[in-house]
């Protein structure tokens, strides 16, 4: 079946929750220059912007009417410098949004991938070349990758450890079932503050504010950007 993206709302929620988890685990380890919540995946109205600071970035934009736009660049791509135009098959509303003209501050290089959500599915301009999408979205594109990223961060932060003989995670400071419950809630649009009970006290307020602004916390408004 190949690489596929989930519904835009699920993708949005996964990216935002991963940012919170990554920020929290970095704080736990007291990593020098650790990330602040919303620094890697920041929210700007109806736009969620992920930037790793190494030339790889993407922007997911929500629009009214069940439309969304995903565009960005990964350094590991095969389309840069070719005649491939990611907007060649795009409908008028995507061209009006003009992803190439709305680049992030400091973004390097041209957009290599564009996907638009319309009529209940993701669409794009076909190419046999690697446009970098899979590399950029690998941690959030499917449930297995998302859950694995959350658990890997938790292991590195020593919240949990892997019992290789039993083939399961065991708790150090966080119950693994709580992490699985958070992953489930992320998939279902049902994340609450209770799912993040394990965050350090200094991170709860910024995490809740960030997830509220993103519309990921249950019963919060989901921001959108007006269609051009």
ABEGO torsion letter per residue (X at the ends): XEBBBBBAAAAAAAAAAAAAAAAAAAAAAGBBGBBBBGAABBBBEABBBBBAGAGBBBBBBBBBGGBBBBBEBBABBAABGBABBAAAABBAAAAAAGAAAABBBGBBEBBABBBBBBGGBBBBBBBABBAGAAAAAAAAABAAAAAAAAAAAAAAAGABBBBAAAGBBBBAABBAAAAAAAAAAAAAGABBAAAAAABBAAAAAAAAAAAAAAGABBGBBBBBBBBX
